[in-house]
């Protein structure tokens, strides 16, 4: 499916099979369903709940999750391929961060408090790599889901790089890695009662925008200049409909010679398969029946076991594998 801004608009405002009105965005509808009042502050809280669950797995008790979410930190498998994304966030993946056009190694994305602030729905230390990553994730997904109150101090508009390819090109991400992230987004959304019809459209849009090679330039957000967005750039990635590889040619040498081949190996097979919770379980099959009816005001959180994986001395924050470090 060819991704376009029109697809995002459909994902955000199309009618849900479970009753979301066609003139109400996904963000607005589920903010009201979960948090009662549809305010900018509550929309920001909704995005924190979803993105933090994608990062750490299930961590809330109110609302109680409707299905299990391993989270991006937990190793898993996609169609028999082992995936472990943690090294991209611990600074152990090699030169995978784009800093002013330079592939940079050892960048720590846990430097703003690790898992602790996310478990408490607070922000990491301002000025840290982690703060920029997490806040840009909230902002970006807020735009994708059509948050009508976004664009003020309570919920800022997206402030990151408008080209996700530019941000991620040194990560040399595979189909399995991107797919695992998108599956965790679906599981996180369904755990809060988002309807499967809404999840399916958003997942399709994410796959069409990020999980293909040589996607045509797209403006995200619409106010930005059109830019390359493909994050999946390895040879196993499906070629985008209406592919335009010219914008990606500058990375063709690194992709062919594979200076980040160790990254692909680490991101696919380092560590164990993650146990029963993660191994082969990342499928958007969690039940969302009944919609989002639980109140989350005064959300209660519990410690996520994902934060203590790998035996690292610092708590782990894992953002989106394919969406790491927006505009760093």
Phi and psi restraints in degrees (value plus and minus 20) as a CYANA .aco file:
   2 UNK   PHI     -94.5   -54.5
   2 UNK   PSI     101.9   141.9
   3 UNK   PHI     -98.1   -58.1
   3 UNK   PSI     122.5   162.5
   4 UNK   PHI    -170.2  -130.2
   4 UNK   PSI     147.9   187.9
   5 UNK   PHI     -81.3   -41.3
   5 UNK   PSI     -50.6   -10.6
   6 UNK   PHI     -81.4   -41.4
   6 UNK   PSI     -55.0   -15.0
   7 UNK   PHI     -84.1   -44.1
   7 UNK   PSI     -62.0   -22.0
   8 UNK   PHI     -83.4   -43.4
   8 UNK   PSI     -60.4   -20.4
   9 UNK   PHI     -82.2   -42.2
   9 UNK   PSI     -60.6   -20.6
  10 UNK   PHI     -84.2   -44.2
  10 UNK   PSI     -63.1   -23.1
  11 UNK   PHI     -81.9   -41.9
  11 UNK   PSI     -57.5   -17.5
  12 UNK   PHI    -100.0   -60.0
  12 UNK   PSI     -51.0   -11.0
  13 UNK   PHI    -144.7  -104.7
  13 UNK   PSI     -25.2    14.8
  14 UNK   PHI     -84.9   -44.9
  14 UNK   PSI     130.4   170.4
  15 UNK   PHI     -86.1   -46.1
  15 UNK   PSI     120.8   160.8
  16 UNK   PHI    -110.7   -70.7
  16 UNK   PSI     124.3   164.3
  17 UNK   PHI     -83.9   -43.9
  17 UNK   PSI     -40.0     0.0
  18 UNK   PHI    -122.8   -82.8
  18 UNK   PSI      -1.2    38.8
  19 UNK   PHI      91.8   131.8
  19 UNK   PSI     -20.4    19.6
  20 UNK   PHI     -89.7   -49.7
  20 UNK   PSI     106.2   146.2
  21 UNK   PHI     -82.1   -42.1
  21 UNK   PSI     128.9   168.9
  22 UNK   PHI     -87.8   -47.8
  22 UNK   PSI     -40.9    -0.9
  23 UNK   PHI    -117.3   -77.3
  23 UNK   PSI      -7.2    32.8
  24 UNK   PHI    -140.9  -100.9
  24 UNK   PSI     106.8   146.8
  25 UNK   PHI     -91.2   -51.2
  25 UNK   PSI     143.1   183.1
  26 UNK   PHI     -76.7   -36.7
  26 UNK   PSI     -66.0   -26.0
  27 UNK   PHI     -81.4   -41.4
  27 UNK   PSI     -69.4   -29.4
  28 UNK   PHI     -83.9   -43.9
  28 UNK   PSI     -62.2   -22.2
  29 UNK   PHI     -84.7   -44.7
  29 UNK   PSI     -67.8   -27.8
  30 UNK   PHI     -99.8   -59.8
  30 UNK   PSI     -41.2    -1.2
  31 UNK   PHI     -82.6   -42.6
  31 UNK   PSI     -66.5   -26.5
  32 UNK   PHI     -85.8   -45.8
  32 UNK   PSI     -60.1   -20.1
  33 UNK   PHI     -87.3   -47.3
  33 UNK   PSI     -58.8   -18.8
  34 UNK   PHI    -111.8   -71.8
  34 UNK   PSI     -58.1   -18.1
  35 UNK   PHI    -137.3   -97.3
  35 UNK   PSI     -12.6    27.4
  36 UNK   PHI      55.2    95.2
  36 UNK   PSI     -80.0   -40.0
  37 UNK   PHI    -122.7   -82.7
  37 UNK   PSI     108.5   148.5
  38 UNK   PHI    -107.8   -67.8
  38 UNK   PSI      60.8   100.8
  39 UNK   PHI    -134.2   -94.2
  39 UNK   PSI     145.8   185.8
  40 UNK   PHI     -79.5   -39.5
  40 UNK   PSI     -60.9   -20.9
  41 UNK   PHI     -82.6   -42.6
  41 UNK   PSI     -62.1   -22.1
  42 UNK   PHI     -93.1   -53.1
  42 UNK   PSI     -53.2   -13.2
  43 UNK   PHI     -83.2   -43.2
  43 UNK   PSI     -60.7   -20.7
  44 UNK   PHI     -84.2   -44.2
  44 UNK   PSI     -59.2   -19.2
  45 UNK   PHI     -83.2   -43.2
  45 UNK   PSI     -61.7   -21.7
  46 UNK   PHI     -78.3   -38.3
  46 UNK   PSI     -64.4   -24.4
  47 UNK   PHI     -86.4   -46.4
  47 UNK   PSI     -55.7   -15.7
  48 UNK   PHI     -81.0   -41.0
  48 UNK   PSI     -66.3   -26.3
  49 UNK   PHI     -79.7   -39.7
  49 UNK   PSI     -65.7   -25.7
  50 UNK   PHI     -90.6   -50.6
  50 UNK   PSI     -71.1   -31.1
  51 UNK   PHI     -85.1   -45.1
  51 UNK   PSI     -61.2   -21.2
  52 UNK   PHI     -83.5   -43.5
  52 UNK   PSI     -54.8   -14.8
  53 UNK   PHI     -90.0   -50.0
  53 UNK   PSI     -58.7   -18.7
  54 UNK   PHI     -77.9   -37.9
  54 UNK   PSI     -60.7   -20.7
  55 UNK   PHI     -91.6   -51.6
  55 UNK   PSI     -71.8   -31.8
  56 UNK   PHI    -127.1   -87.1
  56 UNK   PSI     -28.2    11.8
  57 UNK   PHI      66.2   106.2
  57 UNK   PSI    -193.8  -153.8
  58 UNK   PHI     -76.8   -36.8
  58 UNK   PSI     110.4   150.4
  59 UNK   PHI    -162.0  -122.0
  59 UNK   PSI     -27.4    12.6
  60 UNK   PHI    -117.1   -77.1
  60 UNK   PSI     130.6   170.6
  61 UNK   PHI    -132.4   -92.4
  61 UNK   PSI     -38.1     1.9
  62 UNK   PHI    -161.6  -121.6
  62 UNK   PSI      75.9   115.9
  63 UNK   PHI     -99.0   -59.0
  63 UNK   PSI     127.4   167.4
  64 UNK   PHI     -92.6   -52.6
  64 UNK   PSI     117.5   157.5
  65 UNK   PHI     -86.3   -46.3
  65 UNK   PSI     123.1   163.1
  66 UNK   PHI    -106.4   -66.4
  66 UNK   PSI     -32.8     7.2
  67 UNK   PHI    -178.6  -138.6
  67 UNK   PSI     143.4   183.4
  68 UNK   PHI     -95.8   -55.8
  68 UNK   PSI     122.0   162.0
  69 UNK   PHI    -149.7  -109.7
  69 UNK   PSI      92.6   132.6
  70 UNK   PHI     -83.3   -43.3
  70 UNK   PSI     -58.5   -18.5
  71 UNK   PHI      70.2   110.2
  71 UNK   PSI     137.2   177.2
  72 UNK   PHI     -83.2   -43.2
  72 UNK   PSI     -51.2   -11.2
  73 UNK   PHI     -86.6   -46.6
  73 UNK   PSI     -55.4   -15.4
  74 UNK   PHI     -90.7   -50.7
  74 UNK   PSI     109.1   149.1
  75 UNK   PHI     -82.1   -42.1
  75 UNK   PSI     129.9   169.9
  76 UNK   PHI    -172.1  -132.1
  76 UNK   PSI    -188.0  -148.0
  77 UNK   PHI    -154.6  -114.6
  77 UNK   PSI     129.0   169.0
  78 UNK   PHI    -149.8  -109.8
  78 UNK   PSI      92.7   132.7
  79 UNK   PHI      31.0    71.0
  79 UNK   PSI      22.9    62.9
  80 UNK   PHI      65.7   105.7
  80 UNK   PSI     -24.7    15.3
  81 UNK   PHI    -116.6   -76.6
  81 UNK   PSI     104.0   144.0
  82 UNK   PHI     -90.7   -50.7
  82 UNK   PSI     118.4   158.4
  83 UNK   PHI    -149.8  -109.8
  83 UNK   PSI     110.6   150.6
  84 UNK   PHI    -160.3  -120.3
  84 UNK   PSI      89.5   129.5
  85 UNK   PHI    -116.2   -76.2
  85 UNK   PSI     -27.3    12.7
  86 UNK   PHI     -76.2   -36.2
  86 UNK   PSI     -58.3   -18.3
  87 UNK   PHI     -79.0   -39.0
  87 UNK   PSI     -45.8    -5.8
  88 UNK   PHI     -85.3   -45.3
  88 UNK   PSI     -40.7    -0.7
  89 UNK   PHI    -128.3   -88.3
  89 UNK   PSI     -33.8     6.2
  90 UNK   PHI    -117.4   -77.4
  90 UNK   PSI     -21.4    18.6
  91 UNK   PHI      60.5   100.5
  91 UNK   PSI      -4.4    35.6
  92 UNK   PHI    -128.6   -88.6
  92 UNK   PSI      -6.6    33.4
  93 UNK   PHI    -119.1   -79.1
  93 UNK   PSI     -17.0    23.0
  94 UNK   PHI      73.0   113.0
  94 UNK   PSI    -185.1  -145.1
  95 UNK   PHI     -99.2   -59.2
  95 UNK   PSI      59.4    99.4
  96 UNK   PHI    -133.6   -93.6
  96 UNK   PSI     -26.6    13.4
  97 UNK   PHI    -117.1   -77.1
  97 UNK   PSI     113.0   153.0
  98 UNK   PHI    -108.3   -68.3
  98 UNK   PSI      87.7   127.7
  99 UNK   PHI    -134.7   -94.7
  99 UNK   PSI      82.4   122.4
 100 UNK   PHI      35.7    75.7
 100 UNK   PSI      20.5    60.5
 101 UNK   PHI      63.4   103.4
 101 UNK   PSI     -14.1    25.9
 102 UNK   PHI    -133.6   -93.6
 102 UNK   PSI     108.9   148.9
 103 UNK   PHI     -89.9   -49.9
 103 UNK   PSI      98.0   138.0
 104 UNK   PHI    -139.3   -99.3
 104 UNK   PSI     114.0   154.0
 105 UNK   PHI    -118.7   -78.7
 105 UNK   PSI     141.0   181.0
 106 UNK   PHI      53.1    93.1
 106 UNK   PSI      -0.4    39.6
 107 UNK   PHI     -98.6   -58.6
 107 UNK   PSI     104.3   144.3
 108 UNK   PHI    -114.7   -74.7
 108 UNK   PSI      96.9   136.9
 109 UNK   PHI    -119.6   -79.6
 109 UNK   PSI      -1.1    38.9
 110 UNK   PHI    -134.5   -94.5
 110 UNK   PSI      -4.0    36.0
 111 UNK   PHI    -105.4   -65.4
 111 UNK   PSI     -14.9    25.1
 112 UNK   PHI    -133.9   -93.9
 112 UNK   PSI       2.5    42.5
 113 UNK   PHI      99.2   139.2
 113 UNK   PSI     -23.2    16.8
 114 UNK   PHI      42.7    82.7
 114 UNK   PSI    -157.3  -117.3
 115 UNK   PHI     -93.6   -53.6
 115 UNK   PSI     -44.2    -4.2
 116 UNK   PHI     -74.8   -34.8
 116 UNK   PSI     -71.9   -31.9
 117 UNK   PHI     -83.2   -43.2
 117 UNK   PSI     -55.3   -15.3
 118 UNK   PHI     -86.7   -46.7
 118 UNK   PSI     -59.7   -19.7
 119 UNK   PHI     -83.6   -43.6
 119 UNK   PSI     -43.5    -3.5
 120 UNK   PHI    -123.6   -83.6
 120 UNK   PSI     -13.0    27.0
 121 UNK   PHI      37.1    77.1
 121 UNK   PSI      14.1    54.1
 122 UNK   PHI    -133.4   -93.4
 122 UNK   PSI     149.6   189.6
 123 UNK   PHI    -108.5   -68.5
 123 UNK   PSI     129.2   169.2
 124 UNK   PHI     -82.8   -42.8
 124 UNK   PSI     152.4   192.4
 125 UNK   PHI     -77.6   -37.6
 125 UNK   PSI     105.3   145.3
 126 UNK   PHI     -81.2   -41.2
 126 UNK   PSI     117.8   157.8
 127 UNK   PHI      74.1   114.1
 127 UNK   PSI     -31.8     8.2
 128 UNK   PHI    -101.5   -61.5
 128 UNK   PSI     141.8   181.8
 129 UNK   PHI     -78.0   -38.0
 129 UNK   PSI     -60.4   -20.4
 130 UNK   PHI     -83.0   -43.0
 130 UNK   PSI     -61.4   -21.4
 131 UNK   PHI     -80.5   -40.5
 131 UNK   PSI     -66.1   -26.1
 132 UNK   PHI     -84.4   -44.4
 132 UNK   PSI     -64.2   -24.2
 133 UNK   PHI     -78.8   -38.8
 133 UNK   PSI     -73.1   -33.1
 134 UNK   PHI     -88.2   -48.2
 134 UNK   PSI     -65.5   -25.5
 135 UNK   PHI     -85.5   -45.5
 135 UNK   PSI     -55.9   -15.9
 136 UNK   PHI     -89.2   -49.2
 136 UNK   PSI     -52.7   -12.7
 137 UNK   PHI     -84.4   -44.4
 137 UNK   PSI     -66.5   -26.5
 138 UNK   PHI     -77.6   -37.6
 138 UNK   PSI     -66.7   -26.7
 139 UNK   PHI     -85.2   -45.2
 139 UNK   PSI     -63.4   -23.4
 140 UNK   PHI     -86.0   -46.0
 140 UNK   PSI     -67.6   -27.6
 141 UNK   PHI     -89.2   -49.2
 141 UNK   PSI     -49.1    -9.1
 142 UNK   PHI     -80.4   -40.4
 142 UNK   PSI     -61.6   -21.6
 143 UNK   PHI     -85.7   -45.7
 143 UNK   PSI     -66.7   -26.7
 144 UNK   PHI     -80.3   -40.3
 144 UNK   PSI     -54.6   -14.6
 145 UNK   PHI    -113.0   -73.0
 145 UNK   PSI     -16.9    23.1
 146 UNK   PHI      56.4    96.4
 146 UNK   PSI      18.5    58.5
 147 UNK   PHI     -87.2   -47.2
 147 UNK   PSI      91.5   131.5
 148 UNK   PHI     -92.2   -52.2
 148 UNK   PSI     -41.4    -1.4
 149 UNK   PHI    -114.0   -74.0
 149 UNK   PSI     -21.0    19.0
 150 UNK   PHI     -92.3   -52.3
 150 UNK   PSI     125.4   165.4
 151 UNK   PHI      99.2   139.2
 151 UNK   PSI       6.2    46.2
 152 UNK   PHI    -163.1  -123.1
 152 UNK   PSI    -195.7  -155.7
 153 UNK   PHI     -82.2   -42.2
 153 UNK   PSI     -52.9   -12.9
 154 UNK   PHI     -92.0   -52.0
 154 UNK   PSI     -50.6   -10.6
 155 UNK   PHI    -170.1  -130.1
 155 UNK   PSI      67.8   107.8
 156 UNK   PHI     -84.4   -44.4
 156 UNK   PSI     133.2   173.2
 157 UNK   PHI     -87.7   -47.7
 157 UNK   PSI     144.6   184.6
 158 UNK   PHI     -81.2   -41.2
 158 UNK   PSI     109.0   149.0
 159 UNK   PHI    -137.5   -97.5
 159 UNK   PSI      -5.8    34.2
 160 UNK   PHI    -118.8   -78.8
 160 UNK   PSI    -189.9  -149.9
 161 UNK   PHI     -87.6   -47.6
 161 UNK   PSI     111.1   151.1
 162 UNK   PHI     -97.0   -57.0
 162 UNK   PSI     -25.5    14.5
 163 UNK   PHI    -134.4   -94.4
 163 UNK   PSI      86.5   126.5
 164 UNK   PHI     -91.7   -51.7
 164 UNK   PSI     -45.5    -5.5
 165 UNK   PHI     -81.3   -41.3
 165 UNK   PSI     -65.7   -25.7
 166 UNK   PHI     -79.5   -39.5
 166 UNK   PSI     -57.7   -17.7
 167 UNK   PHI     -89.9   -49.9
 167 UNK   PSI     -59.0   -19.0
 168 UNK   PHI    -125.2   -85.2
 168 UNK   PSI     -19.7    20.3
 169 UNK   PHI     -83.0   -43.0
 169 UNK   PSI     -48.5    -8.5
 170 UNK   PHI    -101.0   -61.0
 170 UNK   PSI     -25.4    14.6
 171 UNK   PHI    -101.0   -61.0
 171 UNK   PSI     -41.9    -1.9
 172 UNK   PHI      31.7    71.7
 172 UNK   PSI      36.1    76.1
 173 UNK   PHI     -99.3   -59.3
 173 UNK   PSI     125.7   165.7
 174 UNK   PHI    -118.8   -78.8
 174 UNK   PSI     151.1   191.1
 175 UNK   PHI     -78.8   -38.8
 175 UNK   PSI     -64.1   -24.1
 176 UNK   PHI     -82.0   -42.0
 176 UNK   PSI     -61.9   -21.9
 177 UNK   PHI     -85.7   -45.7
 177 UNK   PSI     -66.2   -26.2
 178 UNK   PHI     -84.9   -44.9
 178 UNK   PSI     -61.1   -21.1
 179 UNK   PHI     -83.3   -43.3
 179 UNK   PSI     -60.5   -20.5
 180 UNK   PHI     -80.6   -40.6
 180 UNK   PSI     -63.1   -23.1
 181 UNK   PHI     -81.0   -41.0
 181 UNK   PSI     -68.1   -28.1
 182 UNK   PHI     -83.2   -43.2
 182 UNK   PSI     -57.0   -17.0
 183 UNK   PHI     -82.9   -42.9
 183 UNK   PSI     -58.8   -18.8
 184 UNK   PHI     -88.5   -48.5
 184 UNK   PSI     -53.8   -13.8
 185 UNK   PHI     -80.8   -40.8
 185 UNK   PSI     -65.0   -25.0
 186 UNK   PHI     -82.9   -42.9
 186 UNK   PSI     -64.3   -24.3
 187 UNK   PHI     -84.5   -44.5
 187 UNK   PSI     -60.6   -20.6
 188 UNK   PHI     -83.2   -43.2
 188 UNK   PSI     -64.8   -24.8
 189 UNK   PHI     -82.8   -42.8
 189 UNK   PSI     -65.0   -25.0
 190 UNK   PHI     -87.2   -47.2
 190 UNK   PSI     -47.2    -7.2
 191 UNK   PHI     -86.3   -46.3
 191 UNK   PSI     -42.0    -2.0
 192 UNK   PHI    -120.6   -80.6
 192 UNK   PSI     -11.0    29.0
 193 UNK   PHI      71.3   111.3
 193 UNK   PSI      -7.8    32.2
 194 UNK   PHI     -86.1   -46.1
 194 UNK   PSI     114.7   154.7
 195 UNK   PHI     -83.8   -43.8
 195 UNK   PSI     125.1   165.1
 196 UNK   PHI     -80.5   -40.5
 196 UNK   PSI     -51.5   -11.5
 197 UNK   PHI     -84.8   -44.8
 197 UNK   PSI     -58.2   -18.2
 198 UNK   PHI     -89.9   -49.9
 198 UNK   PSI     -61.9   -21.9
 199 UNK   PHI     -82.4   -42.4
 199 UNK   PSI     -61.4   -21.4
 200 UNK   PHI     -83.0   -43.0
 200 UNK   PSI     -61.8   -21.8
 201 UNK   PHI     -90.1   -50.1
 201 UNK   PSI     -63.1   -23.1
 202 UNK   PHI     -85.1   -45.1
 202 UNK   PSI     -62.8   -22.8
 203 UNK   PHI     -81.2   -41.2
 203 UNK   PSI     -61.2   -21.2
 204 UNK   PHI     -83.0   -43.0
 204 UNK   PSI     -60.0   -20.0
 205 UNK   PHI     -85.5   -45.5
 205 UNK   PSI     -62.3   -22.3
 206 UNK   PHI     -83.7   -43.7
 206 UNK   PSI     -62.0   -22.0
 207 UNK   PHI     -82.8   -42.8
 207 UNK   PSI     -61.6   -21.6
 208 UNK   PHI     -91.5   -51.5
 208 UNK   PSI     -49.8    -9.8
 209 UNK   PHI    -104.3   -64.3
 209 UNK   PSI     -66.2   -26.2
 210 UNK   PHI    -125.3   -85.3
 210 UNK   PSI     -55.0   -15.0
 211 UNK   PHI    -114.7   -74.7
 211 UNK   PSI      20.7    60.7
 212 UNK   PHI    -161.8  -121.8
 212 UNK   PSI     140.1   180.1
 213 UNK   PHI    -111.3   -71.3
 213 UNK   PSI     124.3   164.3
 214 UNK   PHI      40.2    80.2
 214 UNK   PSI      17.8    57.8
 215 UNK   PHI     -82.4   -42.4
 215 UNK   PSI     125.5   165.5
 216 UNK   PHI     -85.0   -45.0
 216 UNK   PSI     136.2   176.2
 217 UNK   PHI     -80.1   -40.1
 217 UNK   PSI     116.3   156.3
 218 UNK   PHI    -156.3  -116.3
 218 UNK   PSI     124.9   164.9
 219 UNK   PHI    -111.5   -71.5
 219 UNK   PSI      91.4   131.4
 220 UNK   PHI    -156.2  -116.2
 220 UNK   PSI      89.8   129.8
 221 UNK   PHI     -90.4   -50.4
 221 UNK   PSI     155.3   195.3
 222 UNK   PHI     -83.7   -43.7
 222 UNK   PSI     -43.4    -3.4
 223 UNK   PHI     -96.8   -56.8
 223 UNK   PSI     -33.3     6.7
 224 UNK   PHI    -105.5   -65.5
 224 UNK   PSI     140.4   180.4
 225 UNK   PHI     -87.3   -47.3
 225 UNK   PSI     125.9   165.9
 226 UNK   PHI     -81.0   -41.0
 226 UNK   PSI     116.5   156.5
 227 UNK   PHI    -169.5  -129.5
 227 UNK   PSI     137.9   177.9
 228 UNK   PHI     -86.8   -46.8
 228 UNK   PSI     118.0   158.0
 229 UNK   PHI    -142.3  -102.3
 229 UNK   PSI     -30.9     9.1
 230 UNK   PHI     -80.3   -40.3
 230 UNK   PSI     111.4   151.4
 231 UNK   PHI    -124.3   -84.3
 231 UNK   PSI     -51.0   -11.0
 232 UNK   PHI    -101.4   -61.4
 232 UNK   PSI      90.9   130.9
 233 UNK   PHI    -147.8  -107.8
 233 UNK   PSI     -15.8    24.2
 234 UNK   PHI     -98.8   -58.8
 234 UNK   PSI     143.2   183.2
 235 UNK   PHI     -79.5   -39.5
 235 UNK   PSI     -44.1    -4.1
 236 UNK   PHI     -97.7   -57.7
 236 UNK   PSI     -29.0    11.0
 237 UNK   PHI     -94.5   -54.5
 237 UNK   PSI     118.3   158.3
 238 UNK   PHI     -85.2   -45.2
 238 UNK   PSI     121.7   161.7
 239 UNK   PHI     -94.3   -54.3
 239 UNK   PSI     114.0   154.0
 240 UNK   PHI     -87.0   -47.0
 240 UNK   PSI     131.6   171.6
 241 UNK   PHI     -83.7   -43.7
 241 UNK   PSI     120.7   160.7
 242 UNK   PHI      34.5    74.5
 242 UNK   PSI      23.3    63.3
 243 UNK   PHI     -79.2   -39.2
 243 UNK   PSI     123.6   163.6
 244 UNK   PHI    -156.9  -116.9
 244 UNK   PSI      73.2   113.2
 245 UNK   PHI    -102.7   -62.7
 245 UNK   PSI     -28.4    11.6
 246 UNK   PHI     -79.4   -39.4
 246 UNK   PSI     -59.1   -19.1
 247 UNK   PHI     -88.4   -48.4
 247 UNK   PSI     -36.0     4.0
 248 UNK   PHI    -125.4   -85.4
 248 UNK   PSI     -18.6    21.4
 249 UNK   PHI     -82.4   -42.4
 249 UNK   PSI     -50.8   -10.8
 250 UNK   PHI     -83.6   -43.6
 250 UNK   PSI     -37.9     2.1
 251 UNK   PHI    -123.9   -83.9
 251 UNK   PSI     -17.6    22.4
 252 UNK   PHI     -86.5   -46.5
 252 UNK   PSI     -54.2   -14.2
 253 UNK   PHI     -85.6   -45.6
 253 UNK   PSI     -66.5   -26.5
 254 UNK   PHI     -85.7   -45.7
 254 UNK   PSI     -53.5   -13.5
 255 UNK   PHI     -89.7   -49.7
 255 UNK   PSI     -57.7   -17.7
 256 UNK   PHI     -92.0   -52.0
 256 UNK   PSI     -67.1   -27.1
 257 UNK   PHI     -99.5   -59.5
 257 UNK   PSI     -42.0    -2.0
 258 UNK   PHI      45.9    85.9
 258 UNK   PSI      32.8    72.8
 259 UNK   PHI     -82.7   -42.7
 259 UNK   PSI     -41.0    -1.0
 260 UNK   PHI    -124.4   -84.4
 260 UNK   PSI       5.3    45.3
 261 UNK   PHI     -78.6   -38.6
 261 UNK   PSI     -51.9   -11.9
 262 UNK   PHI     -85.8   -45.8
 262 UNK   PSI     -50.2   -10.2
 263 UNK   PHI     -85.9   -45.9
 263 UNK   PSI     -64.7   -24.7
 264 UNK   PHI     -79.8   -39.8
 264 UNK   PSI     -63.3   -23.3
 265 UNK   PHI     -84.2   -44.2
 265 UNK   PSI     -66.8   -26.8
 266 UNK   PHI     -84.4   -44.4
 266 UNK   PSI     -60.9   -20.9
 267 UNK   PHI     -91.7   -51.7
 267 UNK   PSI     -34.0     6.0
 268 UNK   PHI    -129.2   -89.2
 268 UNK   PSI     -43.9    -3.9
 269 UNK   PHI    -163.3  -123.3
 269 UNK   PSI     -19.3    20.7
 270 UNK   PHI     -86.6   -46.6
 270 UNK   PSI     118.4   158.4
 271 UNK   PHI      59.2    99.2
 271 UNK   PSI    -188.1  -148.1
 272 UNK   PHI    -102.6   -62.6
 272 UNK   PSI     156.4   196.4
 273 UNK   PHI     -99.5   -59.5
 273 UNK   PSI     -16.4    23.6
 274 UNK   PHI      69.3   109.3
 274 UNK   PSI     -12.7    27.3
 275 UNK   PHI      57.5    97.5
 275 UNK   PSI    -196.3  -156.3
 276 UNK   PHI     -84.1   -44.1
 276 UNK   PSI     -49.9    -9.9
 277 UNK   PHI     -89.2   -49.2
 277 UNK   PSI     -51.5   -11.5
 278 UNK   PHI    -130.3   -90.3
 278 UNK   PSI     -51.0   -11.0
 279 UNK   PHI     -87.8   -47.8
 279 UNK   PSI      92.3   132.3
 280 UNK   PHI      47.8    87.8
 280 UNK   PSI      -8.7    31.3
 281 UNK   PHI    -124.6   -84.6
 281 UNK   PSI     -21.2    18.8
 282 UNK   PHI    -100.0   -60.0
 282 UNK   PSI      59.6    99.6
 283 UNK   PHI    -150.5  -110.5
 283 UNK   PSI     123.4   163.4
 284 UNK   PHI    -100.6   -60.6
 284 UNK   PSI      40.9    80.9
 285 UNK   PHI    -134.1   -94.1
 285 UNK   PSI     -17.7    22.3
 286 UNK   PHI     -82.0   -42.0
 286 UNK   PSI     118.8   158.8
 287 UNK   PHI     -90.8   -50.8
 287 UNK   PSI     114.0   154.0
 288 UNK   PHI    -137.5   -97.5
 288 UNK   PSI      -3.2    36.8
 289 UNK   PHI     -79.1   -39.1
 289 UNK   PSI     120.5   160.5
 290 UNK   PHI      76.2   116.2
 290 UNK   PSI     -30.1     9.9
 291 UNK   PHI      50.5    90.5
 291 UNK   PSI    -191.7  -151.7
 292 UNK   PHI    -119.0   -79.0
 292 UNK   PSI      74.5   114.5
 293 UNK   PHI    -133.6   -93.6
 293 UNK   PSI     -30.3     9.7
 294 UNK   PHI     -99.0   -59.0
 294 UNK   PSI     125.2   165.2
 295 UNK   PHI    -105.7   -65.7
 295 UNK   PSI     116.0   156.0
 296 UNK   PHI    -136.0   -96.0
 296 UNK   PSI      -6.4    33.6
 297 UNK   PHI     -84.9   -44.9
 297 UNK   PSI     109.8   149.8
 298 UNK   PHI      50.1    90.1
 298 UNK   PSI      28.3    68.3
 299 UNK   PHI     -77.0   -37.0
 299 UNK   PSI     113.9   153.9
 300 UNK   PHI    -118.8   -78.8
 300 UNK   PSI     117.3   157.3
 301 UNK   PHI    -141.8  -101.8
 301 UNK   PSI     139.2   179.2
 302 UNK   PHI    -149.2  -109.2
 302 UNK   PSI     141.1   181.1
 303 UNK   PHI     -86.0   -46.0
 303 UNK   PSI     112.2   152.2
 304 UNK   PHI    -109.6   -69.6
 304 UNK   PSI     111.7   151.7
 305 UNK   PHI     -84.6   -44.6
 305 UNK   PSI     -45.3    -5.3
 306 UNK   PHI     -80.7   -40.7
 306 UNK   PSI     -48.9    -8.9
 307 UNK   PHI     -89.4   -49.4
 307 UNK   PSI     -35.5     4.5
 308 UNK   PHI    -131.0   -91.0
 308 UNK   PSI     -10.5    29.5
 309 UNK   PHI     -89.4   -49.4
 309 UNK   PSI     141.9   181.9
 310 UNK   PHI      50.8    90.8
 310 UNK   PSI     -21.2    18.8
 311 UNK   PHI      44.2    84.2
 311 UNK   PSI       9.7    49.7
 312 UNK   PHI    -101.1   -61.1
 312 UNK   PSI     132.3   172.3
 313 UNK   PHI     -91.4   -51.4
 313 UNK   PSI     -50.3   -10.3
 314 UNK   PHI    -120.0   -80.0
 314 UNK   PSI     128.1   168.1
 315 UNK   PHI     -81.6   -41.6
 315 UNK   PSI     131.6   171.6
 316 UNK   PHI    -120.5   -80.5
 316 UNK   PSI     112.1   152.1
 317 UNK   PHI    -130.9   -90.9
 317 UNK   PSI     105.1   145.1
 318 UNK   PHI    -139.5   -99.5
 318 UNK   PSI      99.1   139.1
 319 UNK   PHI    -109.4   -69.4
 319 UNK   PSI    -179.4  -139.4
 320 UNK   PHI     -95.3   -55.3
 320 UNK   PSI     109.3   149.3
 321 UNK   PHI     -79.1   -39.1
 321 UNK   PSI     -70.4   -30.4
 322 UNK   PHI    -101.9   -61.9
 322 UNK   PSI     -26.0    14.0
 323 UNK   PHI    -144.1  -104.1
 323 UNK   PSI       6.9    46.9
 324 UNK   PHI     -86.2   -46.2
 324 UNK   PSI     119.5   159.5
 325 UNK   PHI      36.6    76.6
 325 UNK   PSI      33.5    73.5
 326 UNK   PHI     -72.0   -32.0
 326 UNK   PSI     100.2   140.2
 327 UNK   PHI      42.2    82.2
 327 UNK   PSI       8.7    48.7
